[in-house]
């Protein structure tokens, strides 16, 4: 992913108001992020731990979605779960159910879609082995193949967020 500015990030959000986008807490050290290792920018809001954000390149532009950590989801610390984006296995609370309001009228009516994602939203780093989960797993896919799979899985999730609307905000 190419480095992006705070203005580009705030302008990319498609499932929240412009005011909410302005108030979003961006990741610290934006210019120091490992951009070459990121397929999308994902972070949890340090001021509001129940909020997360994903900004991805899509259809020649940037698309940002706001996420909420699903409440009252019971997770066993003894069980493992797998991220739906990067397919990294984590134990305990390493994967969380995030929901995203749908784009447009459906989202304004309260309709959301959800998926299980690495709780720290660092899927790109897990795929590349730059960050390790607490469970050891072995895959025969190359790093490039895992990247393609993760990007495809993220795209499928974003398709559900858009649900028939245009994918690039104008």
Order of alpha helices (4+ residues) and beta strands (2+ residues): alpha-alpha-beta-beta-beta-beta-beta-beta-alpha-beta-alpha-alpha
